[in-house]
Amino acid sequence: MNRQKKKLGLLTFVGATLLVVALLSFGSATWATPPQLNSSGDDTIPDKSSDKTLVRRGESAEFTILVTNPDDEPDTWKNTVVTDTIDSYLNVTGIGTTQGSATWAGQNVTFTIGTLPPGSSVTLKIYVKVKGTAPGGYDVENTAYLTRAGQEDESPVPHMFRVLYDSYLPVGMKRYVAP
């Protein structure tokens, strides 16, 4: 009888532990893929992507913005500027461009491209690091805006990635002693 109680107690403990682990992992990104709102080489201008769709606090990520003046565009774009306000849960750690100049102040990034003839393109980079205060499951939405002489802002679909939940196993359970 005592042996049977120990087995039942151990089975109850194992079952409860598995239940706790399963419930904790529901907040994990392993159960769901974030909605993908980023553009993927379609006709949006600018086309923005990132090197990751899921990131953890403290991890770095890289946004790539491709600005292309289509071949069928009859005019050279003049005074071309791309602006991007980076989410407050991200720190900008660097920027780069293949043409023109790039500056950032706080969360605001500005790429001054200048002239862009038909059929040409420019690649812009924004390097970020996720702050430790970013909430798990938070969807970081980010949109780059393009302006050029004679045109208003063009606003494509925002790019998104998700901050992962930290997964924890129950602690403090070094061993189980059956009653």
C-alpha positions as CSV (number, residue, x, y, z in Angstrom):
1,M,0.0,0.0,0.0
2,N,2.8,2.4,0.9
3,R,4.6,1.5,-2.3
4,Q,1.5,2.2,-4.3
5,K,1.1,5.7,-2.7
6,K,4.8,6.5,-3.6
7,K,4.2,5.5,-7.3
8,L,1.0,7.5,-7.4
9,G,2.7,10.5,-5.8
10,L,5.6,10.2,-8.3
11,L,3.2,10.0,-11.2
12,T,1.3,13.0,-9.9
13,F,4.5,15.0,-9.6
14,V,5.7,14.1,-13.1
15,G,2.3,14.9,-14.6
16,A,2.1,18.2,-12.8
17,T,5.7,19.1,-13.9
18,L,4.9,18.3,-17.5
19,L,1.7,20.4,-17.3
20,V,3.6,23.3,-15.9
21,V,6.3,23.0,-18.6
22,A,3.6,22.8,-21.3
23,L,1.8,25.9,-20.0
24,L,5.0,27.9,-19.8
25,S,5.9,27.0,-23.3
26,F,2.6,28.3,-24.7
27,G,4.2,31.7,-24.4
28,S,7.1,30.5,-26.4
29,A,7.6,31.3,-30.1
30,T,7.9,27.5,-30.7
31,W,4.1,27.4,-30.7
32,A,3.3,30.1,-33.1
33,T,4.9,31.9,-36.0
34,P,4.6,35.7,-36.0
35,P,2.4,37.3,-38.6
36,Q,4.6,38.2,-41.6
37,L,3.8,41.7,-42.7
38,N,7.1,42.4,-44.4
39,S,7.4,43.0,-48.0
40,S,9.2,40.4,-50.0
41,G,10.6,41.8,-53.2
42,D,7.2,43.0,-54.5
43,D,6.6,46.4,-56.0
44,T,6.6,48.4,-52.8
45,I,9.1,51.2,-52.6
46,P,11.1,51.0,-50.4
47,D,11.3,47.2,-49.9
48,K,12.3,46.4,-46.3
49,S,13.3,43.1,-44.7
50,S,15.3,41.9,-41.7
51,D,17.7,39.1,-41.2
52,K,15.4,37.5,-38.5
53,T,11.8,37.1,-37.8
54,L,12.2,36.0,-34.1
55,V,14.7,37.7,-31.7
56,R,15.4,37.5,-28.0
57,R,16.2,40.3,-25.7
58,G,19.8,41.4,-26.1
59,E,20.1,40.0,-29.6
60,S,21.0,42.0,-32.6
61,A,19.1,42.2,-35.9
62,E,19.7,43.9,-39.2
63,F,17.1,45.8,-41.4
64,T,17.8,46.0,-45.1
65,I,16.0,48.6,-47.2
66,L,16.2,48.3,-51.0
67,V,15.2,51.5,-52.9
68,T,14.8,50.9,-56.6
69,N,13.8,53.4,-59.3
70,P,12.0,51.0,-61.7
71,D,13.3,50.7,-65.4
72,D,9.8,51.8,-66.6
73,E,10.0,55.0,-64.6
74,P,10.6,57.8,-67.1
75,D,12.2,60.2,-64.7
76,T,15.4,60.3,-62.6
77,W,14.4,60.7,-58.9
78,K,15.9,63.8,-57.3
79,N,16.3,64.7,-53.7
80,T,15.5,61.1,-52.7
81,V,15.3,60.6,-48.9
82,V,14.3,57.6,-46.8
83,T,13.3,58.1,-43.2
84,D,12.7,55.4,-40.6
85,T,11.7,55.8,-36.9
86,I,13.0,52.7,-35.1
87,D,10.8,51.2,-32.3
88,S,11.6,52.3,-28.8
89,Y,12.4,48.7,-27.7
90,L,15.3,48.7,-30.1
91,N,18.7,50.5,-29.9
92,V,20.2,51.6,-33.2
93,T,23.8,50.4,-33.2
94,G,24.8,51.3,-36.8
95,I,23.7,52.4,-40.2
96,G,25.0,52.2,-43.8
97,T,24.2,53.0,-47.4
98,T,25.6,52.2,-50.8
99,Q,24.9,55.8,-52.0
100,G,24.6,59.2,-50.4
101,S,24.8,59.7,-46.6
102,A,23.1,58.3,-43.5
103,T,22.5,59.8,-40.1
104,W,20.6,58.9,-36.9
105,A,19.5,60.8,-33.9
106,G,17.9,58.7,-31.1
107,Q,15.3,56.5,-32.9
108,N,15.2,58.5,-36.1
109,V,17.3,57.4,-39.1
110,T,17.6,59.4,-42.3
111,F,19.2,58.3,-45.5
112,T,19.9,61.1,-48.0
113,I,20.2,59.2,-51.3
114,G,20.1,62.2,-53.7
115,T,19.7,61.3,-57.4
116,L,18.5,57.9,-58.5
117,P,18.2,57.2,-62.3
118,P,15.7,54.7,-63.7
119,G,16.8,51.1,-63.3
120,S,19.2,51.9,-60.4
121,S,18.9,50.9,-56.8
122,V,20.4,51.7,-53.4
123,T,20.8,49.4,-50.4
124,L,20.4,50.8,-46.9
125,K,21.2,49.0,-43.6
126,I,20.0,49.6,-40.1
127,Y,21.6,47.6,-37.3
128,V,19.7,47.3,-34.0
129,K,19.8,45.5,-30.7
130,V,16.7,44.5,-28.8
131,K,16.5,46.1,-25.3
132,G,16.3,44.0,-22.2
133,T,13.0,45.8,-21.4
134,A,11.2,44.5,-24.6
135,P,8.2,42.5,-23.5
136,G,8.1,38.9,-24.6
137,G,5.7,38.3,-27.5
138,Y,6.0,42.0,-28.6
139,D,5.7,42.5,-32.3
140,V,8.2,45.1,-33.5
141,E,6.7,46.9,-36.5
142,N,8.9,49.1,-38.6
143,T,8.2,51.0,-41.8
144,A,10.6,53.0,-44.0
145,Y,9.2,56.1,-45.8
146,L,10.5,57.4,-49.1
147,T,10.2,61.0,-50.3
148,R,11.5,62.5,-53.5
149,A,11.1,65.7,-55.4
150,G,7.5,66.1,-56.6
151,Q,6.2,63.0,-54.7
152,E,4.6,62.6,-51.3
153,D,5.6,59.9,-48.8
154,E,5.1,56.4,-50.1
155,S,4.2,54.1,-47.2
156,P,4.7,50.3,-47.8
157,V,3.4,47.5,-45.6
158,P,5.5,47.5,-42.3
159,H,8.1,44.9,-41.7
160,M,7.7,43.0,-38.4
161,F,9.6,40.7,-36.2
162,R,8.6,39.2,-32.8
163,V,10.5,39.4,-29.5
164,L,10.6,35.8,-28.0
165,Y,9.4,35.0,-24.6
166,D,12.0,33.7,-22.2
167,S,11.2,30.1,-21.4
168,Y,11.8,28.9,-17.9
169,L,11.7,25.5,-16.4
170,P,10.5,25.2,-12.8
171,V,13.3,25.8,-10.4
172,G,13.9,24.8,-6.8
173,M,12.8,21.1,-7.5
174,K,16.0,19.3,-6.8
175,R,14.5,16.0,-6.0
176,Y,11.2,14.6,-5.1
177,V,10.6,12.8,-1.8
178,A,7.4,10.7,-1.8
179,P,5.2,11.1,1.2
